[in-house]
Amino acid sequence: WDEAAAGCDYMLHVASPLGIAEKTAWDLIKASDGKTTLATVNPALVLGPVMGKDFSDSLQVLERLLTGRVPGIPRLGFSIVDVRDVADLHIRAMTDPAAAGERFIAATSWAWMSDLADILRANLPAAAAAKVPTRKMPDIVMRLVGLMDRDLASAGDRLGKKADYTSAKAQKLLGWAPRPVKDTVMETANSLIAEGVA
């Protein structure tokens, strides 16, 4: 269990509840003396169509852009993955013997919030894209907004930083083929609009 094996920012991951749970799971497998196996799937920012008005907090990224709840576009970005592709990778990791003992990153590609806004404006009808911000938000403004918005407060340390993760191992070893980010973004946005959320 080290940063190279983790495939992510070791200190952030291992200190998180998910990191602690994953490390505990690997420790249990090690203690089982080979009686069972484990494969883990670590997803990036998970987006995808919603099935109702009660949805994951990760979708706030698009919801805030669609509703104009951010006064501008911050210098934030994410490795993104579609929830349907995460489910597919979990099934592959559970059923393919080649997955035993492996950690898989579920990520399609990196996109800045400005990229997401561009996708929305280019592919939604004008009325639906009307509130999507066009101006970039200076970092200092983002930090000030973070003082009043608890959900944005933790983002200040990530401004302008790119942490692009690769899913090459899942693609090569398990034949996993995630859909393009544009498709995920648009299907998520259209579902939010259909639910009346955006």
VEXDREN-2710 file (C-alpha; in Angstrom, 1 decimal):
% VEXDREN-2710
k/r/px/py/pz
1/TRP/0.0/0.0/0.0
2/ASP/1.9/3.0/-1.3
3/GLU/1.3/6.1/-3.4
4/ALA/2.4/4.3/-6.6
5/ALA/0.1/1.4/-5.9
6/ALA/-2.7/3.7/-4.9
7/GLY/-2.7/5.5/-8.2
8/CYS/-3.8/8.7/-6.5
9/ASP/-2.8/11.3/-4.0
10/TYR/-1.8/8.9/-1.2
11/MET/-2.2/11.2/1.8
12/LEU/-5.6/12.5/0.6
13/HIS/-6.9/9.0/-0.2
14/VAL/-5.5/7.1/2.8
15/ALA/-6.8/9.7/5.2
16/SER/-10.3/9.7/3.8
17/PRO/-13.0/7.3/5.1
18/LEU/-12.9/5.4/1.7
19/GLY/-9.1/5.2/1.9
20/ILE/-9.3/3.8/5.4
21/ALA/-12.0/1.3/4.4
22/GLU/-10.0/0.2/1.4
23/LYS/-6.7/-0.3/3.3
24/THR/-8.7/-2.3/6.0
25/ALA/-10.1/-4.5/3.2
26/TRP/-6.6/-5.2/1.8
27/ASP/-5.3/-5.9/5.3
28/LEU/-8.1/-8.5/5.8
29/ILE/-7.3/-10.1/2.4
30/LYS/-3.7/-10.3/3.4
31/ALA/-4.6/-12.0/6.7
32/SER/-6.8/-14.5/4.9
33/ASP/-3.8/-16.3/3.5
34/GLY/-5.2/-16.5/0.0
35/LYS/-8.6/-17.9/0.9
36/THR/-10.4/-15.1/-0.8
37/THR/-9.5/-12.3/-3.3
38/LEU/-10.2/-8.6/-3.6
39/ALA/-10.4/-6.1/-6.4
40/THR/-11.2/-2.5/-5.8
41/VAL/-12.6/0.2/-8.1
42/ASN/-11.8/3.8/-7.2
43/PRO/-13.9/6.2/-9.3
44/ALA/-13.2/9.8/-10.2
45/LEU/-16.0/12.4/-10.1
46/VAL/-19.1/10.3/-10.9
47/LEU/-21.7/11.9/-13.2
48/GLY/-24.6/10.3/-15.1
49/PRO/-28.3/10.6/-15.6
50/VAL/-30.4/11.1/-12.5
51/MET/-33.5/9.0/-11.8
52/GLY/-35.2/11.6/-9.6
53/LYS/-34.7/14.8/-7.7
54/ASP/-32.6/13.1/-5.0
55/PHE/-29.2/12.7/-6.5
56/SER/-25.5/12.5/-5.6
57/ASP/-23.6/15.6/-4.4
58/SER/-21.1/15.0/-7.2
59/LEU/-23.8/16.2/-9.7
60/GLN/-23.7/19.7/-8.1
61/VAL/-20.8/20.5/-10.5
62/LEU/-23.3/20.4/-13.4
63/GLU/-26.3/21.6/-11.4
64/ARG/-24.5/24.7/-10.3
65/LEU/-23.4/25.5/-13.9
66/LEU/-26.9/24.9/-15.3
67/THR/-28.7/27.0/-12.7
68/GLY/-26.1/29.8/-12.5
69/ARG/-25.5/29.1/-8.8
70/VAL/-21.8/30.0/-9.4
71/PRO/-21.1/33.6/-10.3
72/GLY/-18.4/32.6/-12.7
73/ILE/-16.3/29.6/-13.8
74/PRO/-13.6/28.7/-11.2
75/ARG/-10.3/27.2/-12.2
76/LEU/-11.4/23.7/-11.0
77/GLY/-11.3/20.5/-12.9
78/PHE/-12.0/16.8/-12.4
79/SER/-11.3/13.4/-13.8
80/ILE/-14.8/12.3/-14.7
81/VAL/-16.5/8.9/-15.1
82/ASP/-20.1/7.9/-15.9
83/VAL/-22.0/6.1/-13.2
84/ARG/-23.0/3.4/-15.7
85/ASP/-19.4/2.8/-16.6
86/VAL/-18.5/2.5/-12.9
87/ALA/-21.2/-0.2/-12.5
88/ASP/-19.8/-1.9/-15.6
89/LEU/-16.3/-1.9/-14.2
90/HIS/-17.5/-3.2/-10.8
91/ILE/-19.1/-6.2/-12.6
92/ARG/-16.0/-6.8/-14.6
93/ALA/-13.8/-6.6/-11.5
94/MET/-16.1/-9.1/-9.7
95/THR/-16.4/-11.6/-12.5
96/ASP/-13.0/-11.6/-14.3
97/PRO/-10.4/-13.7/-12.5
98/ALA/-7.7/-11.4/-13.9
99/ALA/-9.0/-8.7/-11.6
100/ALA/-8.1/-10.5/-8.4
101/GLY/-5.7/-8.5/-6.3
102/GLU/-5.9/-5.4/-8.4
103/ARG/-6.9/-1.8/-7.9
104/PHE/-8.7/-0.1/-10.7
105/ILE/-9.2/3.6/-11.3
106/ALA/-12.5/4.4/-13.0
107/ALA/-11.9/7.6/-14.9
108/THR/-12.6/8.8/-18.5
109/SER/-10.7/12.0/-18.9
110/TRP/-10.0/15.3/-17.3
111/ALA/-12.2/18.4/-17.8
112/TRP/-12.0/21.9/-16.4
113/MET/-15.2/23.5/-15.3
114/SER/-14.8/25.8/-18.3
115/ASP/-14.7/22.7/-20.6
116/LEU/-18.0/21.5/-19.0
117/ALA/-19.6/24.9/-19.4
118/ASP/-18.5/25.0/-23.1
119/ILE/-20.0/21.5/-23.7
120/LEU/-23.3/22.7/-22.1
121/ARG/-23.5/25.9/-24.0
122/ALA/-22.6/24.2/-27.3
123/ASN/-25.1/21.4/-27.0
124/LEU/-28.2/22.6/-25.1
125/PRO/-30.9/24.8/-26.5
126/ALA/-30.3/28.5/-25.8
127/ALA/-33.0/28.7/-23.1
128/ALA/-31.5/25.7/-21.2
129/ALA/-28.0/27.1/-21.4
130/ALA/-28.9/30.7/-20.6
131/LYS/-27.6/30.6/-17.0
132/VAL/-24.4/28.7/-17.7
133/PRO/-21.7/31.2/-16.8
134/THR/-19.3/32.5/-19.5
135/ARG/-16.9/34.5/-17.3
136/LYS/-13.9/33.0/-15.5
137/MET/-13.9/33.5/-11.7
138/PRO/-10.7/34.8/-10.2
139/ASP/-9.2/32.5/-7.6
140/ILE/-9.6/35.2/-4.9
141/VAL/-13.3/35.5/-5.6
142/MET/-13.6/31.7/-5.4
143/ARG/-12.0/31.7/-2.0
144/LEU/-14.3/34.4/-0.8
145/VAL/-17.4/32.5/-2.1
146/GLY/-16.0/29.5/-0.3
147/LEU/-16.2/31.4/3.0
148/MET/-20.0/31.5/2.6
149/ASP/-20.6/28.3/0.7
150/ARG/-19.5/25.2/2.7
151/ASP/-19.6/23.0/-0.5
152/LEU/-17.0/25.2/-2.2
153/ALA/-14.8/25.9/0.8
154/SER/-12.7/22.8/0.3
155/ALA/-12.1/23.5/-3.4
156/GLY/-9.8/26.5/-2.7
157/ASP/-6.7/24.3/-2.4
158/ARG/-7.4/22.6/-5.8
159/LEU/-7.7/25.8/-7.9
160/GLY/-5.7/25.5/-11.0
161/LYS/-4.4/22.1/-10.1
162/LYS/-4.8/19.1/-12.5
163/ALA/-4.9/15.6/-11.1
164/ASP/-5.6/13.5/-14.1
165/TYR/-6.0/9.8/-13.4
166/THR/-5.7/6.9/-15.9
167/SER/-7.9/3.9/-16.2
168/ALA/-5.5/2.2/-18.6
169/LYS/-5.2/-0.8/-16.4
170/ALA/-9.0/-1.4/-16.4
171/GLN/-9.1/-0.9/-20.1
172/LYS/-6.2/-3.2/-20.9
173/LEU/-6.8/-6.0/-18.3
174/LEU/-10.6/-6.1/-18.3
175/GLY/-11.6/-4.6/-21.7
176/TRP/-13.4/-1.7/-20.0
177/ALA/-14.4/1.0/-22.4
178/PRO/-15.9/4.1/-20.7
179/ARG/-18.1/6.5/-22.7
180/PRO/-16.8/10.0/-23.8
181/VAL/-17.1/12.8/-21.2
182/LYS/-19.3/14.9/-23.6
183/ASP/-21.9/12.1/-23.7
184/THR/-21.9/11.8/-19.9
185/VAL/-22.1/15.6/-19.4
186/MET/-25.0/16.0/-21.8
187/GLU/-27.0/13.0/-20.6
188/THR/-26.6/14.2/-17.0
189/ALA/-27.6/17.7/-17.9
190/ASN/-30.6/16.6/-19.9
191/SER/-31.8/14.4/-17.0
192/LEU/-31.4/17.3/-14.5
193/ILE/-33.4/19.5/-16.8
194/ALA/-36.1/16.8/-17.3
195/GLU/-36.4/16.4/-13.5
196/GLY/-36.9/20.2/-13.1
197/VAL/-33.7/20.5/-11.1
198/ALA/-32.0/22.8/-13.6
END
